[in-house]
Amino acid sequence: MQASALRRWGWVHKWSSLVCTLFILLLCLTGLPLIFSHEIDHLTGAEIEAPPMPEGTPRASVDQV
């Protein structure tokens, strides 16, 4: 191979790997919240449940809610 061909292949290799790296980084960053959703809910306090209702409490209808 000639020097110009090697330079071209080097350029193609560099930029194609950068594009692939950005794509994989995007997948990692958007997938992490899905994987760690339970831990994120725990940190933000979103997993707090309502207190238990006493026995015999009637259920509210969906229309009233």
Phi and psi in degrees as a GROMACS rama.xvg file:
@    title "Ramachandran Plot"
@    xaxis  label "Phi"
@    yaxis  label "Psi"
@TYPE xy
-87.742  164.531  GLN-2
-62.6697  -37.8352  ALA-3
-67.5606  -37.4323  SER-4
-66.5094  -40.1321  ALA-5
-64.0284  -39.7842  LEU-6
-64.0188  -41.7634  ARG-7
-62.7016  -46.4345  ARG-8
-64.3564  -35.7855  TRP-9
-63.3739  -42.3186  GLY-10
-63.6457  -46.5401  TRP-11
-62.4629  -42.8617  VAL-12
-63.8142  -43.8152  HIS-13
-62.4258  -49.9877  LYS-14
-74.6219  -33.8441  TRP-15
-68.293  -36.8803  SER-16
-69.5524  -34.8823  SER-17
-64.6408  -40.6611  LEU-18
-64.558  -44.5921  VAL-19
-63.7939  -39.3126  CYS-20
-63.6927  -42.5304  THR-21
-63.9244  -38.5601  LEU-22
-65.0087  -44.6223  PHE-23
-67.1681  -38.2193  ILE-24
-61.5904  -41.3815  LEU-25
-61.9562  -42.766  LEU-26
-63.8705  -40.1971  LEU-27
-65.474  -45.1772  CYS-28
-68.4444  -35.4542  LEU-29
-83.0242  -22.1266  THR-30
-84.8416  -25.101  GLY-31
-61.0664  -42.2034  LEU-32
-62.2881  -30.1179  PRO-33
-71.0365  -39.1475  LEU-34
-71.2893  -42.5246  ILE-35
-103.711  31.1034  PHE-36
-63.2827  -36.7114  SER-37
-64.8392  -43.6469  HIS-38
-67.0567  -37.6782  GLU-39
-66.061  -42.0055  ILE-40
-61.9686  -39.2165  ASP-41
-64.8648  -41.5698  HIS-42
-68.4052  -37.264  LEU-43
-86.1611  -9.54551  THR-44
80.6595  15.4896  GLY-45
-78.0002  -11.804  ALA-46
-92.9075  9.52101  GLU-47
-65.8027  129.557  ILE-48
-98.9698  159.078  GLU-49
-69.7866  149.437  ALA-50
-65.9636  151.991  PRO-51
-66.4009  142.731  PRO-52
-86.4137  148.329  MET-53
-66.152  157.527  PRO-54
-60.098  140.569  GLU-55
85.5948  3.49417  GLY-56
-72.2031  125.008  THR-57
-71.4514  148.832  PRO-58
-80.2419  140.937  ARG-59
-79.1471  143.329  ALA-60
-77.4111  155.251  SER-61
-62.5255  -35.7027  VAL-62
-63.7906  -38.6839  ASP-63
-72.1747  -33.6214  GLN-64
